[in-house]
Amino acid sequence: MIQNYEKRNCYIQQLESNKPVNKELKEYEGDLQEFADKIFLTKMTSNAVKNLGEIDESIIIDLNMKGIDIATNAIFISDKVILKYLNHSKSTKGAVINLTRFAEIEKMIVKPKNIYEDITSINPIYVYSYDYNNKIIKAIIHPNYLISGNYVNLLKSIGIVDETMVSKNIQYRKIK
């Protein structure tokens, strides 16, 4: 546990020492499924992001207990993250969200089934879960992730797993 505390202190110092030059994020205004469909159709990215909603209060409380403030309450997903699911290697195994069901990610952000902290990571990482076809959507959120010179809470990964892969895994601590 002491080792994780030292790693988190290093993370806090890294945030404080990085003075990013804020560039305006190109934020997509439509819904997430429209954004995803556009990316899947063009197969191109333009460093655009989509605001998915507010980060859960349980994460803010957990970070505050660690002495970490978040730069924004919003959670974003980038077009680069979405594009990687077009021909993802795990799609044949059913471990990737259906390309026509990205709207469920927005529902998950608003009302997650559970939220976990990844206690093995040096940087704070949180996992949202949401029911999906007798399994769960597992979304990985990185608070204070630097993108285009801005610290944002970025949804970096989406997977479909059995709930026990998260709930019974010692890598994760349930916070909600």
Sequence and secondary structure as in RCSB ss.txt:
>XXXX:A:sequence
MIQNYEKRNCYIQQLESNKPVNKELKEYEGDLQEFADKIFLTKMTSNAVKNLGEIDESIIIDLNMKGIDIATNAI
FISDKVILKYLNHSKSTKGAVINLTRFAEIEKMIVKPKNIYEDITSINPIYVYSYDYNNKIIKAIIHPNYLISGN
YVNLLKSIGIVDETMVSKNIQYRKIK
>XXXX:A:secstr
 HHHHHHHHHHHHHHHH        EEE S HHHHHHHHHHH    SEEEEEEE  HHHHHHHHHTT   S SEE
EEEHHHHHTTTT TTGGGT S  TT THHHHHHHHS SEEEEETT SS  EEEEEEETTEEEEEEEEEEEEETTE
EEEEEEEEEEE THHHHT TTEEE  
